[in-house]
Amino acid sequence: MQPFQFSRTADAKSAVLMHGSGRKDASSDPANASAQYLAGGTTLLDLMKLGVTRPGQVIDINDLGHTKAGTIEFAADGLRLGAMSRMSAAAEHPDIRRNFPVVSQSLQLAASAQIRNMASLGGNVLQRTRCSYFRDVSYENCNKRRPGSGCAALDGVNRSHAVLGTSDQCIATYPGDFAQALIALDARIEVLGRKGTREFPFARLHRQPGEAPHLETTLAPEEMIVAFYIPKGPYARRSLFLKVRDRESYEFALASAAVGLDLDGDSVRQARIALGGVATVPWRAHKAEQILAGKHLNEAILNTAAEVAFEDALPRSHNAFKVELGKRTLIRALRETAAMEI
Amino acid sequence: MVSQANSGPQWSRRNFLATSVASTMSVTLLDYPPATAAPSSSADPRDPFVTNTTINERHYRLAFDVRTTLLDALREHVGLTGSKKGCDHGQCGACTVLVDGRRVLSCLTLAASTEGKNITTIEGLAQADGTLHPMQQAFIDHDAFQCGYCTPGQILSAVACVDEGHADSEPAIREYMSGNLCRCAAYPNIVDAIGQAKIKMKGA
């Protein structure tokens, strides 16, 4: 690990002003910026030890957890999650469990009890891919780590890689779970930067790899996520997160589905669907939602929705199973959501 | 401390640790007033970083390289080698300690971030007279380990699991203990030990 300048602050604005400390940042990509905010550290410290991330400045923002940034609040129109809230606090919050089960479950099924105690919600959505060619610096070809160097995963061992949202530059899977719940429920995020705060749909945070896989988000280098807003909706209460993985606990998803349904008897008024483990970014399945709208949930319509959700899938040599697994995961999630007693 | 490593022909892990403890103690005895401003390392990131923490109810003022993790600070600066380094990447749980009563991974925690915190390691669980914590005793009673390398992390994680109220059933224990791997696969006995200790801890 290379040496870094360490500082700590309990004030978000100070942290943003400290970021870069007036130095011109060589990288326009916040994930590779020479200054990094440190919250739970469960991604950052790991990647610093691996030599993947090499910040010259680390700003510890954990003290923000004692401010509004660390609180969880309910309002008439929805839920506000401070970005410095820990995963465990949101996962086990009784009101979130009852009114936003997909949010609670997406966090509860992730990582381990220790990591959920450490990791912040803001850091969670910014966690980096588990692609082994990205994480192992002995591989020279990684467009995410070394722009323009190629992608070793395309023709390498790509069992865990994405089938949706890929490009010929990168097929790394977005590893998180919470982001799928956020994107399914039309969450918004508030970020703080040098020019003040701005708020925008969470769906606009992550960027597909395209021609620039190293640019993972739309944040400016010094911008910090302050809060998530999740609107109340009829589908928020009838929602769940289904995660399929190689072992039953403490493992990343091979395929996951965050689903919310607004039902009128047996028919669907509105559906909300996000897919994880199969895509390069938190993936909203708009077309599948439209297929279900106004329909009775029967075998045929569930199959059609799943087919549509994966119609653009581009499997590689080892991950073709994810197309079928992803479809079945979605169908099961929809069935279980429809059967929920609320 | 490392610079003393070539000071004698009979160098061993044990006297390395003893030296570490001794030099740490001398740092600990310095009685500086606590820092009032938010801490920040000096302009040269290679200068030692100073942190005040409480470890097992004892105050420590430690100076270390700012890159030092809590795990390395405990093992190599304070001499508390009970916390184990398994993967050093947050995947095995062997380094689990309690920070302000909550279980965390010391390998992914910067020691610099523990200013003012209360840390409990496996060395701090037993009573002063040597009476073991109910969880330690339960691990012995149920033979809940073979090689023992993961055990300190398992026990601290298990204490937290009970304190959090996540030990009400076997499936709950298995789920909430999934962050602690045991390559000897003593899992059934670990679950049984937690079941026993849970009752004694509630009675305490």
Chai-1 contact restraints between the chains, C-beta under 6 A:
chainA,res_idxA,chainB,res_idxB,connection_type,confidence,min_distance_angstrom,max_distance_angstrom,comment,restraint_id
A,M1,B,R67,contact,1.0,0.0,6.0,A-B,restraint_1
A,P3,B,P45,contact,1.0,0.0,6.0,A-B,restraint_2
A,P3,B,R46,contact,1.0,0.0,6.0,A-B,restraint_3
A,F4,B,P45,contact,1.0,0.0,6.0,A-B,restraint_4
A,Q5,B,S41,contact,1.0,0.0,6.0,A-B,restraint_5
A,Q5,B,P45,contact,1.0,0.0,6.0,A-B,restraint_6
A,F6,B,S41,contact,1.0,0.0,6.0,A-B,restraint_7
A,F6,B,V66,contact,1.0,0.0,6.0,A-B,restraint_8
A,F6,B,A112,contact,1.0,0.0,6.0,A-B,restraint_9
A,S7,B,S40,contact,1.0,0.0,6.0,A-B,restraint_10
A,R8,B,A38,contact,1.0,0.0,6.0,A-B,restraint_11
A,R8,B,P39,contact,1.0,0.0,6.0,A-B,restraint_12
A,T9,B,A38,contact,1.0,0.0,6.0,A-B,restraint_13
A,G41,B,L108,contact,1.0,0.0,6.0,A-B,restraint_14
A,T42,B,G90,contact,1.0,0.0,6.0,A-B,restraint_15
A,T42,B,L108,contact,1.0,0.0,6.0,A-B,restraint_16
A,L45,B,L108,contact,1.0,0.0,6.0,A-B,restraint_17
A,D46,B,H89,contact,1.0,0.0,6.0,A-B,restraint_18
A,D46,B,G90,contact,1.0,0.0,6.0,A-B,restraint_19
A,D60,B,S113,contact,1.0,0.0,6.0,A-B,restraint_20
A,S112,B,S178,contact,1.0,0.0,6.0,A-B,restraint_21
A,S112,B,G179,contact,1.0,0.0,6.0,A-B,restraint_22
A,A113,B,Y176,contact,1.0,0.0,6.0,A-B,restraint_23
A,A113,B,G179,contact,1.0,0.0,6.0,A-B,restraint_24
A,Q114,B,T96,contact,1.0,0.0,6.0,A-B,restraint_25
A,Q114,B,R103,contact,1.0,0.0,6.0,A-B,restraint_26
A,Q114,B,V104,contact,1.0,0.0,6.0,A-B,restraint_27
A,Q114,B,L105,contact,1.0,0.0,6.0,A-B,restraint_28
A,Q114,B,G179,contact,1.0,0.0,6.0,A-B,restraint_29
A,N117,B,R102,contact,1.0,0.0,6.0,A-B,restraint_30
A,N117,B,V104,contact,1.0,0.0,6.0,A-B,restraint_31
A,M118,B,V104,contact,1.0,0.0,6.0,A-B,restraint_32
A,S249,B,E175,contact,1.0,0.0,6.0,A-B,restraint_33
A,S249,B,S178,contact,1.0,0.0,6.0,A-B,restraint_34
A,Y250,B,S178,contact,1.0,0.0,6.0,A-B,restraint_35
A,Y250,B,G179,contact,1.0,0.0,6.0,A-B,restraint_36
